[in-house]
Amino acid sequence: MRRALFAAGAALALALPAAEAARATLRAARPGGATPLELRANSTAEHWVIDVLEGGVPSQRIEVQTDLPDVAPDLGDANGDGAADLWIPVIGGNANTAWDLWIMDPARARFRRAGEISGLSFSRDARGRLVSLGRDGCCAVSYTFHDITPEGQLRELFGVERRLDDLGRGSCEPSAIAISPPADAVTGLCRLRPGAMPGTVLRVP
């Protein structure tokens, strides 16, 4: 888990070419026709620093320690409220990337840190749970289902591992984390091909 230092607000873009990744300016949509927030992101060797502006007036600054200063932050609606939430890359691996997730408070024009989430791709399922897909070696992928608590914290709920053997036969095994895996979620996921995402895919990264 990387240390996030919070002071005032932000939101960002898709990964940019390395030459441009040290600086990015994006617009984070808000629901109800509210003016989008302007997000100005700059990286140093060890941090992403993001200034959030509402109508040209600074409202928040977010500073997050990162191992990926050349990979720009991204925007994606993690909780389905129509507001663009902020995803800041913090750790890169052979396949999975860890992101610091900040949820937008549209009325206050600010972001609040929810926690860290890791994976190759992300979606929201039919019940609004945030799903991450991670690679586990050559022949397995794992899905982790999350929610966001009333206090605004990201929480892992349950997981499902999909594995293929050398003969192409598969297994699909659920595991409890905070709750027992709901049967309907497990059944629906196990009917998908390994690597497919349930629900609405988020374009992050």
N, C-alpha and C positions, 0 to 999 in steps of 0.2 A: 504494500500500500504506500502510495506516495503522499508526501505532505503538501496540503493545499493551504495557502495563505490567503485569507479573504479580507477585503476592505471596501469595495464598492461595485461593479458589474460587468457582464460580457456575453458574446456569442459569436460563432465563427463558421469557416467554410470547409469545402472539400480539400483533400490533400492536393497541394500545389507542387509544381516542379521544384527541385531542391533550391534552385537559384532564387526562387520567389518566396519560398516558404517562411523566411525569417520575418515577413511582414504581410499581413492580409487585412483587408477591410470587407466586412460582410454586413448584410442586413438580416436581422432576425424578425420574422413575421410574428405579429400578435393577433389574436382572434378579435372578432367584432369590428374590424375596420380600423383599429388603433394604429397609429403611426409606427412603422417598424423601428426597432432599435438598431442603431449603428454600432458595429463592433470593430474596434481597431486592435489588432493583435500583432505583437512584436515578440520575437524570441531572442534570448541570449544563449550562451553555451549550455545553461542548465535550467532555464525557466521559460515558460510562456507567460507573457504579461498582456492582459486583455482589458482595454478601456471600453466601457459601455456608455453610449450617449443617447439621450432621449431628446429629439428635436435640437440636436447640436449641443446640448448641455450635458456635461459628464455626470453620471449617476452612480457609477460603481467601477472599481478596479479589482480584477482577479489576477492573482499570481500563483502559478502552479509549477512545482519542480518537475522536470521532465528529462528523460533520456532521448527524446525525439524532437529536438528543436528545429529540424528541417521538415517535419510533417505537420501541416497546418491543422488547427482545430476544425471541427465540423459542427453542423447543425442537424438536429433530427428530433422530432416530437416523440419523446420517450414515454409520456403518460397519456397521450391521446387527447389533450385539451386544446389542440389547435395552435399552441405556441411553440416556437422553435427553441428547443433546449440545447445546451452547449456541451459538446463532447471535446475534451482536451486530451490528446495522446500523451501518455506518460511512459510506457514501457513497450518495446517491440521485441518479438521473439521470432522463431523460424516461421511461424504461421500466425499465431494469435497476437493481437494488440490489446494492451490495457488502456482504458480511457477513464479519465476523471469526469464524472457526469454532474452537470449543474442544471437544475430545473428552473425554468423561468417563472417568475411571479409577474404575470402580464400587467396587473393593476399597479404594481409598485415599480415596474420597469427595472427589475433586478433579477439576479440569479442566486440560487442557494445550492450549495454542494450537497449532492445526494450520496455519493460514494464512488467506488471504483468498479468497473465492469470490464470483462475481458472476453475477446472472441474474434472470430473471422467475419461474422455477420450478425445482424440483429433484426428482430421483428416484434410486433405487438400481436398477441393472439386474440381470439374472439372475446375473451374475458378481460382484455386490457392489460394482461401481464406482459412484461418485457422479457423477451427470450433472447438468449445469446447462444451462438453456435461456436464451439471450439474444436480444434483438431487434437486428437489423442493418438499420436503415432501414425503409422502408415495405414491402418485398417479400422480406425474407430473415430467417431465424432461424439461429442457430448453436448447436450442441450441443458441449459440452466434457466429456469423460470424465476422471475423476480417480480416483486411489487414495490411500491413506494409507500412507506408508512405515513400515517397522519402527521408525523413529525418531520416528514420530508426526507427520510433516510431510505436508501436502496436496500432491499432485503432479499436474500436468496431463499426461495421457497422449496423447490425440489429440482431434481435432475433426471435426465434420461440419457443412457448411453446406447448408441447404435454401433454395432460391430459387424464386420464381414470377415468370414474365414477364406481360406484359399480356394474353396469350392464355390464361393459366391453366396453361401448361406448366411443369413443374418440373425442377429439377436437384438433385442430392444428391451433394455432393463431399466426400470425406474428406481430412484432412490430418494428417500426422504431427507430433507435438510431442516427447514423450519416447520414444514407440514408434510403430511402424507400425500404422495402424488395423487391428484384426482383421476379417477378411472377414465373419464371422458377425454381429458387432456392427453393422457398416455396413449389411449387407443387411437385418437386422431393423429398424434405424432407418429406412431408406429406404422400407420398406413401410408405415410409419405415416404418417398425415396430418401435414403440417407443423404444428408446435406441439404435437403429442401427445408424451407422455413415455414412455420405455421403462421397464419394470419397476414398482417400487413407488413411487408418488408420495409425497413428503414434504410435510406440511402446513406448509411454510415458504415465504413468510410466511403 
